[in-house]
Amino acid sequence: MYEHERLNKVRIWDLPTRIFHWALVLCVTGLAITGTVGGSAMAWHFRFGYAVLALLLFRIIWGLLGGRWSRFAAFLYAPKSLLLHIKGQGRPEHDVGHTPLGALSVFALLGILIAQVGTGLLSDDEISFAGPLTGFVSNASVSLATTYHTEIGKWLLLGLVLLHIAAIFFYLYRKHNLVAPMLHGDKSLAVDVLPSRDDALSRLAALLVLLACAAVAFWVSTLGAPAF
């Protein structure tokens, strides 16, 4: 009965990371819907794609500069740590941010998203829409990228998303809510850890980084894709 009295509320997910997470959810959902509808909705498919490009660029930079638990260094685990976590013998501090298994999922999701956006920039539906980088590569490369983007990558992404959702419900069943901390940023922990920095200055820095990433994504969009 006294265990709960020893819990400390700690800021784990800074605001920029939380905004990135939910913005990515919205944009990937938009990509899935517009890609399925096709036709005139493809214009929005491109827009969502450029938004995801900006978000991915932001996350890569924020993975180096962001709050303590948002940095890649905080969830780069050795294979031994992953095996111990799966066996239920992991260290308590490995449950603070991304667990070893969760980190594997995050890196896989980021990798698949990068591949999906990258091939989207090189894809051509041979009807009305072509990615902005199709003019810089051979027809064979465009064909390969289009095949991956439309027939392979989207299913890999869907599988990872469904696995992510299943993991959320699994942990919720075990009385471990993964969604709430990604909304308000805090976790109640028994282990003593350093919080993530999440003040006005760090949020301003994140905004500047995001604007720079959005500018890069917009520049890419002007290289040959349909105009916004």
C-alpha positions in Angstrom: 0.0 0.0 0.0 3.0 2.2 0.4 4.5 1.6 -3.0 2.4 4.2 -4.7 3.7 6.8 -2.2 7.2 6.3 -3.6 6.2 7.0 -7.2 7.6 10.2 -8.7 6.0 12.0 -11.6 8.7 12.5 -14.2 8.6 14.3 -17.6 9.5 11.7 -20.1 8.1 12.8 -23.5 8.7 16.5 -24.3 6.1 18.4 -26.1 7.8 18.4 -29.5 8.0 14.6 -29.4 4.4 14.3 -28.5 3.3 16.6 -31.3 5.5 14.7 -33.7 3.9 11.4 -32.6 0.3 12.5 -33.1 1.0 14.5 -36.3 2.6 11.4 -37.7 -0.5 9.3 -36.8 -2.7 11.8 -38.6 -0.5 12.0 -41.6 0.0 8.3 -42.0 -3.8 7.8 -41.7 -4.3 10.5 -44.3 -1.8 8.7 -46.6 -3.6 5.4 -46.2 -7.0 6.9 -47.0 -5.9 9.0 -50.0 -3.8 6.2 -51.4 -6.7 3.8 -51.2 -9.2 6.3 -52.7 -6.8 7.3 -55.5 -7.9 9.6 -58.3 -8.1 13.3 -57.4 -7.3 12.3 -53.7 -3.7 11.6 -54.9 -3.0 15.4 -54.7 -3.6 15.1 -50.9 -1.6 11.9 -50.8 1.4 13.9 -52.0 0.7 16.6 -49.5 0.6 14.1 -46.6 3.7 12.5 -48.0 5.6 15.8 -47.9 4.3 16.4 -44.3 5.6 13.0 -43.3 9.0 13.8 -44.9 9.2 16.9 -42.8 8.2 15.0 -39.7 10.8 12.3 -40.3 13.6 14.8 -40.9 12.5 16.6 -37.7 12.5 13.3 -35.7 16.0 12.4 -36.9 17.4 15.7 -35.8 15.3 15.7 -32.6 16.7 12.2 -31.9 20.0 13.9 -31.5 19.0 17.2 -29.8 15.7 16.5 -28.1 14.7 15.7 -24.5 16.6 13.0 -22.6 14.2 10.2 -23.4 13.5 11.3 -27.0 17.1 10.9 -28.0 18.1 7.8 -29.9 20.9 7.3 -27.4 18.3 6.7 -24.7 16.9 3.6 -26.5 19.8 2.1 -28.3 20.0 -1.3 -26.6 22.4 -4.2 -27.0 20.9 -7.5 -28.1 21.5 -8.9 -24.6 19.2 -6.2 -23.1 16.5 -7.1 -25.6 16.7 -10.8 -24.7 16.6 -10.1 -21.0 13.6 -7.8 -21.5 11.7 -10.5 -23.5 12.4 -12.9 -20.6 11.1 -10.4 -18.1 14.5 -9.9 -16.6 15.2 -6.4 -17.9 16.5 -3.5 -15.9 13.9 -1.2 -14.4 15.3 1.9 -16.1 14.7 0.2 -19.5 10.9 0.6 -18.9 11.1 4.4 -18.5 11.1 5.5 -22.1 11.1 3.1 -25.0 11.7 -0.5 -23.8 14.1 -2.6 -25.8 11.3 -4.3 -27.6 9.5 -0.9 -28.1 12.8 0.6 -29.4 13.0 -2.1 -32.0 9.5 -1.3 -33.1 10.3 2.4 -33.3 13.4 2.0 -35.4 11.6 -0.5 -37.7 8.7 1.9 -38.1 11.0 4.9 -38.8 13.0 2.8 -41.3 9.8 1.6 -43.1 8.4 5.1 -43.2 11.7 6.5 -44.7 11.7 3.8 -47.3 8.0 4.4 -48.1 8.4 8.2 -48.4 11.6 7.8 -50.4 10.1 5.4 -52.9 7.0 7.7 -53.1 9.2 10.5 -54.2 10.4 8.2 -57.0 7.1 6.7 -58.0 5.0 7.2 -61.1 1.4 6.0 -61.5 1.7 6.6 -65.3 -1.6 8.4 -65.2 -1.5 11.8 -63.6 0.9 11.8 -60.7 4.7 11.3 -60.4 7.0 11.9 -57.6 9.3 14.9 -57.7 12.5 12.9 -58.1 11.4 10.6 -61.0 13.3 12.8 -63.5 16.6 12.3 -61.7 16.7 8.4 -62.0 16.3 5.8 -64.7 12.9 4.4 -65.8 14.0 1.0 -64.2 14.6 2.7 -60.9 11.2 4.5 -61.1 9.5 1.1 -61.8 11.3 -0.6 -59.0 10.4 2.2 -56.5 6.8 2.3 -57.7 6.4 -1.5 -57.2 7.9 -1.3 -53.7 5.8 1.7 -52.7 2.5 0.3 -54.0 2.8 -3.4 -53.4 5.3 -4.0 -50.6 6.1 -1.0 -48.5 2.5 -0.1 -47.7 1.8 -3.6 -46.4 4.9 -3.6 -44.3 3.9 -0.3 -42.9 0.3 -1.5 -42.2 1.7 -4.6 -40.5 3.9 -2.5 -38.2 1.1 -0.1 -37.4 -1.2 -3.0 -36.5 1.5 -4.5 -34.4 2.0 -1.2 -32.6 -1.7 -0.9 -31.9 -1.8 -4.5 -30.6 1.1 -3.8 -28.3 -0.8 -0.8 -26.9 -3.8 -2.9 -26.0 -1.5 -5.7 -24.6 0.2 -3.3 -22.2 -3.1 -1.7 -21.4 -4.4 -5.2 -20.4 -1.3 -5.4 -18.1 -2.3 -2.1 -16.5 0.5 -0.2 -18.3 -1.0 2.7 -20.3 1.3 3.8 -23.1 -1.0 6.4 -24.6 -1.5 8.7 -21.6 2.2 9.6 -21.2 2.3 10.5 -24.9 -0.6 12.9 -24.3 0.6 14.7 -21.2 4.3 13.7 -21.2 4.6 12.4 -17.6 5.1 9.0 -16.1 4.8 8.0 -12.4 8.0 6.0 -11.7 9.4 4.1 -8.8 12.9 4.4 -10.3 14.9 7.6 -9.9 15.7 9.0 -13.4 16.5 12.3 -15.0 13.5 14.0 -16.7 13.5 15.2 -20.3 14.1 18.9 -20.8 10.8 20.5 -21.9 11.0 24.2 -21.4 10.2 27.2 -23.5 13.7 27.4 -25.0 13.8 23.8 -26.0 10.3 24.1 -27.5 11.4 27.1 -29.5 14.4 25.2 -30.8 12.1 22.4 -31.8 9.9 24.8 -33.7 12.8 26.2 -35.6 14.0 22.7 -36.5 10.5 21.8 -37.7 10.3 24.9 -39.8 13.6 24.1 -41.4 12.5 20.6 -42.1 9.2 21.8 -43.6 11.2 24.1 -45.9 13.3 21.2 -47.1 10.2 19.1 -47.7 8.6 22.0 -49.7 11.8 22.4 -51.7 11.7 18.7 -52.6 8.1 19.2 -53.7 9.1 21.8 -56.2 11.5 19.5 -58.0 8.9 18.1 -60.3 5.9 16.9 -58.3 2.3 18.3 -58.8 2.1 21.7 -57.1 0.5 22.2 -53.7 
